[in-house]
Amino acid sequence: MILIKTEEEIELIRESSLLVGKTLAEVAKVIKPGIKTIELDKLAETFIRDHQAVPGFKGYNGFPYSLCISINENVVHGFPSERELKDGDIVSVDCGVLKNGFYGDSAYTFAVGDVQEEVMLLLQRTKESLYKGIENAVAGNRVGDIGNAIQTYVEGFGYSVVRDLVGHGLGRNLHEKPEVPNFGRRGIGPKLQEGMVLAIEPMINLGSRKVVQESDGWTFRTIDRKPSAHYEHDVVIRKEKSEILSTFDFVEEILKNKN
């Protein structure tokens, strides 16, 4: 069943989603070559708990960390570890929080140091595809309209869309119906109604769309080991234009000041 949220519930999801944006900004402050990804995880968990919330991912279906940290060819669900980030890496940092009974869930792919231009373009266009999807997330449209907008945009550059992993509804549960694929045909799938809250999250590969799951049982990586980018926003369906509940503003303000 697809749940329609009240305005009060939407405000609580917004609060959780904004806390995710602020947590990602704390990560942005310290992300650089040489830092261990486990340090990013500890920083995020402390920040979330200091703001009267709990990490949304930690313990979810047995996931052992607060952040999913996926480097280069890793698409999503990567484990934080003692691995040090290197100059030229890209890193998807996916964060969830649970506050006042509602989840927020957002992801941002960071460039570490000097990243190849081809890979920087993948990041830029993946983020642009997220907003193309969001433009189609309006009442009366269907889920397929979101995926089609994302797919059409990125395939125009020769990239591929991961098919095995999708976006989702969001609320009292981290993953609610409907699933929101980043591919598809216009006019198909569940109808979008005012008050639905979706986590839209394109996962776009430089090479093949095929992925494999690593032996940890969580991490997905590209089959050809080419880079993958991932961005995610929480949105509420409205009549004319969807409303973004999460934000990249805090992250991008930090990144702008670092450069």
C-alpha positions as CSV (number, residue, x, y, z in Angstrom):
1,M,0.0,0.0,0.0
2,I,1.2,3.5,-0.9
3,L,0.9,5.8,2.1
4,I,-0.2,9.4,1.7
5,K,1.4,11.7,4.3
6,T,-0.3,14.5,6.2
7,E,1.3,17.9,6.3
8,E,2.4,17.3,9.9
9,E,4.1,14.1,8.8
10,I,5.7,15.8,5.8
11,E,7.2,18.4,8.2
12,L,8.7,15.7,10.3
13,I,10.2,14.0,7.2
14,R,11.6,17.4,6.2
15,E,13.2,17.8,9.6
16,S,14.9,14.4,9.3
17,S,15.9,15.1,5.7
18,L,17.5,18.4,6.6
19,L,19.4,16.7,9.3
20,V,20.8,14.3,6.7
21,G,21.9,17.3,4.6
22,K,23.7,18.8,7.6
23,T,25.3,15.5,8.4
24,L,26.6,15.2,4.8
25,A,28.0,18.7,5.2
26,E,30.0,17.6,8.3
27,V,31.4,14.8,6.1
28,A,32.2,17.4,3.3
29,K,34.2,19.4,5.8
30,V,36.7,16.6,6.4
31,I,36.6,14.5,3.2
32,K,40.1,14.6,1.6
33,P,42.9,12.3,0.5
34,G,44.2,10.3,3.4
35,I,41.1,10.2,5.6
36,K,39.8,6.7,6.5
37,T,36.2,6.1,5.6
38,I,35.5,4.7,9.1
39,E,36.3,8.1,10.5
40,L,33.6,9.7,8.3
41,D,31.2,7.1,9.7
42,K,32.0,7.9,13.3
43,L,31.8,11.6,12.7
44,A,28.3,11.2,11.1
45,E,27.0,9.0,13.9
46,T,28.1,11.4,16.6
47,F,26.6,14.4,14.8
48,I,23.3,12.6,14.3
49,R,23.0,11.5,17.9
50,D,24.0,15.0,19.1
51,H,20.9,16.2,17.2
52,Q,18.5,14.0,19.1
53,A,18.2,11.5,16.2
54,V,19.5,8.0,15.5
55,P,21.4,6.8,12.4
56,G,18.7,5.4,10.1
57,F,20.9,2.7,8.5
58,K,22.7,1.3,11.6
59,G,21.1,-2.1,12.3
60,Y,18.7,-1.8,9.4
61,N,18.4,-5.4,8.2
62,G,21.7,-6.0,10.0
63,F,23.7,-3.2,8.3
64,P,26.5,-2.4,10.8
65,Y,27.3,1.3,10.1
66,S,25.7,4.7,10.0
67,L,26.8,5.6,6.5
68,C,27.0,3.7,3.2
69,I,30.3,4.7,1.7
70,S,30.9,3.5,-1.8
71,I,34.1,4.3,-3.6
72,N,34.7,4.5,-7.4
73,E,33.3,1.3,-8.9
74,N,31.2,0.6,-5.8
75,V,27.7,1.7,-6.6
76,V,25.9,1.7,-3.2
77,H,25.8,0.0,0.3
78,G,29.6,0.1,0.7
79,F,31.0,-0.5,4.2
80,P,33.1,2.2,6.0
81,S,36.5,0.8,6.7
82,E,40.2,1.5,7.4
83,R,40.6,2.3,3.7
84,E,42.1,5.7,3.1
85,L,40.6,7.9,0.4
86,K,43.1,8.7,-2.4
87,D,43.5,11.6,-4.7
88,G,41.2,11.0,-7.7
89,D,38.6,8.9,-5.9
90,I,34.9,9.5,-6.1
91,V,32.8,8.6,-3.0
92,S,29.1,8.1,-2.7
93,V,28.1,8.9,0.9
94,D,24.5,7.8,1.6
95,C,23.0,8.8,5.0
96,G,19.8,8.1,6.8
97,V,18.4,9.4,10.0
98,L,15.4,8.5,12.2
99,K,14.0,11.4,14.2
100,N,10.5,11.8,15.7
101,G,9.4,8.5,14.1
102,F,10.3,9.5,10.5
103,Y,13.2,8.9,8.2
104,G,15.3,11.1,6.1
105,D,17.5,9.6,3.4
106,S,19.9,11.4,1.0
107,A,23.2,10.7,-0.8
108,Y,25.9,12.8,-2.4
109,T,28.9,11.7,-4.5
110,F,32.1,13.6,-3.6
111,A,35.2,14.2,-5.7
112,V,38.3,13.6,-3.7
113,G,41.3,15.8,-4.8
114,D,41.9,15.9,-8.5
115,V,39.4,13.7,-10.4
116,Q,39.5,12.9,-14.1
117,E,37.4,15.2,-16.2
118,E,35.4,12.3,-17.7
119,V,34.5,11.2,-14.1
120,M,33.6,14.7,-13.0
121,L,31.2,14.9,-16.0
122,L,29.6,11.7,-14.8
123,L,29.0,13.2,-11.4
124,Q,27.6,16.4,-12.8
125,R,25.2,14.7,-15.2
126,T,24.1,12.2,-12.6
127,K,23.1,15.0,-10.3
128,E,21.4,16.8,-13.2
129,S,19.5,13.6,-13.9
130,L,18.2,13.6,-10.4
131,Y,16.6,17.0,-11.0
132,K,15.2,15.8,-14.3
133,G,13.5,13.0,-12.4
134,I,12.2,15.4,-9.8
135,E,10.7,17.7,-12.4
136,N,8.5,14.7,-13.4
137,A,7.5,13.8,-9.8
138,V,4.1,15.7,-9.9
139,A,0.6,14.6,-9.1
140,G,-1.1,12.9,-12.0
141,N,2.2,11.6,-13.5
142,R,3.3,8.0,-13.0
143,V,6.4,6.5,-11.5
144,G,7.6,5.6,-15.0
145,D,7.8,9.3,-15.9
146,I,10.4,9.8,-13.3
147,G,12.6,6.9,-14.4
148,N,12.2,7.7,-18.1
149,A,13.4,11.3,-17.5
150,I,16.5,10.1,-15.7
151,Q,17.2,7.3,-18.2
152,T,16.7,9.4,-21.3
153,Y,19.0,12.2,-20.0
154,V,22.0,10.0,-18.9
155,E,21.8,7.6,-21.8
156,G,22.1,10.6,-24.1
157,F,25.7,10.9,-22.8
158,G,26.4,7.2,-23.3
159,Y,26.1,6.3,-19.6
160,S,24.0,3.4,-18.2
161,V,21.4,3.1,-15.5
162,V,21.7,0.5,-12.8
163,R,18.6,-1.7,-13.0
164,D,19.0,-3.8,-9.9
165,L,18.6,-1.0,-7.4
166,V,15.9,1.6,-7.2
167,G,14.5,4.6,-5.2
168,H,11.5,4.2,-2.9
169,G,8.8,5.7,-0.8
170,L,9.8,7.1,2.6
171,G,8.2,7.8,5.9
172,R,7.9,5.9,9.1
173,N,9.8,3.2,7.3
174,L,13.1,3.7,5.4
175,H,11.8,1.8,2.4
176,E,8.1,2.1,1.6
177,K,6.1,1.5,-1.6
178,P,6.3,2.4,-4.4
179,E,9.7,1.4,-5.8
180,V,11.1,4.2,-8.0
181,P,13.3,2.8,-10.8
182,N,15.7,5.2,-12.6
183,F,14.6,3.8,-15.9
184,G,11.3,3.0,-17.6
185,R,8.5,4.1,-19.9
186,R,6.4,7.2,-19.6
187,G,2.8,6.6,-18.4
188,I,3.5,3.3,-16.6
189,G,3.7,2.4,-12.9
190,P,1.8,3.7,-9.9
191,K,0.1,7.0,-10.3
192,L,1.7,9.9,-8.3
193,Q,-0.7,11.5,-5.8
194,E,-0.3,14.6,-3.7
195,G,1.3,13.8,-0.3
196,M,3.3,10.8,-1.5
197,V,7.0,11.1,-0.3
198,L,9.6,9.5,-2.5
199,A,13.4,9.1,-2.2
200,I,14.6,9.5,-5.8
201,E,18.2,8.3,-6.3
202,P,19.8,7.8,-9.7
203,M,22.7,5.4,-9.7
204,I,24.5,5.9,-13.0
205,N,27.5,4.0,-14.4
206,L,30.3,5.2,-16.8
207,G,30.3,1.7,-18.4
208,S,28.0,-1.3,-18.2
209,R,24.8,-1.1,-16.3
210,K,25.4,-4.6,-14.8
211,V,26.4,-4.8,-11.1
212,V,27.5,-7.6,-8.8
213,Q,27.3,-8.0,-5.1
214,E,30.5,-8.3,-3.1
215,S,31.1,-11.1,-0.6
216,D,30.2,-8.8,2.3
217,G,26.6,-9.3,1.3
218,W,26.0,-5.6,0.9
219,T,28.3,-3.7,-1.4
220,F,27.3,-3.5,-5.1
221,R,29.9,-2.7,-7.7
222,T,30.0,-2.3,-11.4
223,I,30.8,-5.5,-13.3
224,D,33.4,-3.8,-15.4
225,R,34.8,-1.8,-12.4
226,K,34.2,1.5,-14.1
227,P,33.0,4.4,-11.9
228,S,29.5,4.9,-10.7
229,A,27.8,8.0,-9.3
230,H,24.8,8.3,-7.0
231,Y,22.7,11.3,-5.7
232,E,19.5,11.2,-3.7
233,H,16.8,13.6,-2.6
234,D,13.6,13.2,-0.7
235,V,10.6,14.8,-2.4
236,V,6.9,15.2,-1.7
237,I,4.5,15.0,-4.6
238,R,2.5,18.3,-5.2
239,K,0.1,19.5,-7.9
240,E,2.3,21.6,-10.1
241,K,5.8,21.0,-8.9
242,S,7.3,18.5,-6.4
243,E,8.8,19.9,-3.2
244,I,12.3,18.8,-2.3
245,L,12.6,18.0,1.5
246,S,16.3,17.3,1.6
247,T,19.0,19.7,0.6
248,F,22.5,19.8,-0.9
249,D,22.9,23.4,0.0
250,F,24.9,22.8,3.2
251,V,27.2,20.4,1.4
252,E,27.8,22.6,-1.5
253,E,28.4,25.7,0.6
254,I,31.2,23.7,2.4
255,L,32.7,22.5,-0.9
256,K,32.6,26.0,-2.4
257,N,34.6,27.4,0.5
258,K,37.1,24.5,0.4
259,N,38.0,25.1,-3.2
